[in-house]
Amino acid sequence: MATTAHASNVETNRTKAADLRVQLTGQTVQHFINGAHVDSLGGATFDTMSPADNAVLCQVAAGQAADIDRAAQAAKAAFPAWRDMPAKKRQQLLHRVADLIEANADEIALTEVIDTGQTIRFMTSAAARAAENFRFFADRIEGAQDGLSLPSPEHINYTLRQPIGPVGVITPWNTPFMLSTWKIAPALAAGCTVVHKPAEWSPLTAARLVEIMHEAGIPAGVVNTVHGIGEVAGKALTEHPDIKAIAFVGESATGSAIMQQGAATLKRVHFELGGKNPTVVFADADLERALDATIFMIYSLNGERCTSGSRLLVERSIHDEFVEKLAARVAKIKVGDPLDPATDIGPLIHPRHIEKVMRYVQVGQDEGATLATGGRRLNGDLANGNYFAATLFTNASRHMRIACEEVFGPFLTVIPFDSEAEALEIANEVRYGLAGYLWTNNVARAHRFAQALDVGMVWVNSQNVRHLPTPFGGMKASGIGRDGGDYSFDFYMETKNIAVALGDHRIPRMGV
Ligand code: NAD
């Protein structure tokens, strides 16, 4: 019975996805500027492909500096009215966006699957999470401007926050819909207007998102989406004088480039960058739960996840047993059609990306680590897509490249350790510092180790579970700034101090 229901579920998804692909064929996804779909001024386009078979899905407008300028002008013109719109009204509009995201959740999930290769298993919740981002920040609009009262003997000082102005949002390809809303929702709630440049490898759901915002009644010019290549459209956005800040999610090297590009116009930047996040398992942990979480945190979302636990540090006394169980489970992870709800891992985003991941397999073997399972492309029916088996390297040592560099795929490197001090050194010695996962039942060690980890976020005895008021972001090469709750408003708003004299305090006299 369950099998029949599953089969019909798969069939339904495939039919709907095929219909979507037919609708897309021959189309050009346009920019959305000042409330209207528009082509690039120069007419240029690029192809977007499905990772499932590397066939072209459709064309996408390739934005140039002139298109970014048009969008930035629209965002600038729309800013005063959006900033001054009563909070209640802005709140209603953002809740309406959330309603429409929920109403379109199926289509969004399927589009994300065909455009990114992420599996339907995980994408069904992507729209719900995106809607939650809008609701969460909508509910905080009324308090966004609140500040402090800082009285001094002769003045009352008070602070307030005001939106910084038009901002640029630049997003990566891995979970584009959710990540776009994670940036755009707080920007709009703060009262900023937005120019969004989505990733060129997965632009489709961003194009849908801006349409949904328009349908919800967000006024023309408040959100503008310009597609295009990072080094062209993205670069122009970071250099535009009317764009006051750049919220960027992507690779660390791109973050450096953006900082340079934005220097001339003194851009405020917020960076969520790469990671090589440690999962540290001590012998005293609940090993069954640690195993479940370890596997989930590296092999879900195709391993294309900034917070993936891509380095596993295991205490030597339990190492062999833990790794044996791990390898057996990883070998059974199902790689295949992302439209099948039973599939764990879908195709990786792009032929260039699977080549990169494959290169790291070679690197791991050359370095002398043991390839316990995976490490290969899947062929047969899957040969046309970017399907890559769940991969596990064991017996790695801490300085190997596969232990230090971000692979950004379903690729886990296991490193044994002998003491808490050694585990901490290994965990902290990479250039990244986004997240850390810690497994121990020793309370004192849990706190001690968590506090000593050089990362922005630590989960103790847990996989990554987000709570939106908490700060999200990384240290070192993993980022600058924090998102979530009030932290997001700090980025999208200026804090102003106003000092008002309470009476006739002394004013030094000159030229009398
Ligand atoms: P990327 O840096 O190549 O691209 C990200 C975006 O930047 C794209 O839209 C791209 O077009 C644009 N871009 C590229 N060059 C640019 C330039 N010179 N100026 C302006 N924009 C430019 O990253 P990616 O390959 O799309 O995404 C994967 C990376 O993103 C991984 O490193 C991953 O860890 C990181 N990531 C981080 C987080 C986080 O929250 N820390 C979340 C998701 C992904």
Residues whose N, C-alpha, C, O or C-beta is under 5 A from the ligand:
A	BS01	NAD	I170 T171 P172 W173 K197 P198 A199 E200 G228 I229 G230 E231 G234 K235 V249 G250 E251 S252 T254 A257 E272 L273 G274 G275 C306 S478
